Amino acid sequence: QALGQSIPQAPFVKALRSAERYVVVRNRMEDLYTRAWCLVEYIYAKKFGFYKDKVLITGPNDFSDSHTTCTQIRASNEEDRLKIFKFIMDEGGPSVIDPQISEFRAFDARFGSPM
């Protein structure tokens, strides 16, 4: 289903706004930050002041050395992908988002800090 609304009004953004922590569950199959909605969640988690002290990360750190860019996002719905792509560009695009994501990917869940 297409987004059909503005990103700031999406239900997960509203939920994140009232959350106490930002939880990330990594996996070995896919880099979360190539997925459009995961990148939006990350951006809002930073906006809402979760990073670094209110972030809980679990799962393998297999993509800590990944060098994909935020312009390579994927989504199951092309209309959503395009809206999110525009949102990312409005937030500063690769020059702002990519270094932040690189730092976040390197966050080591075992130690609560970048490796």
Buried (B, 14 or more C-beta within 10 A) or exposed (E): EEBEEEBEEBEEBEEBEEBEEBEBEBEEEEBBBBBBBBBBBBBBBBBBEBBEEBBEBEEEBBBBEBEBEBEEBEBEBEEBBBBBBEBBBEBBBBEBBBEBBBEBBBBEBEEEEEE
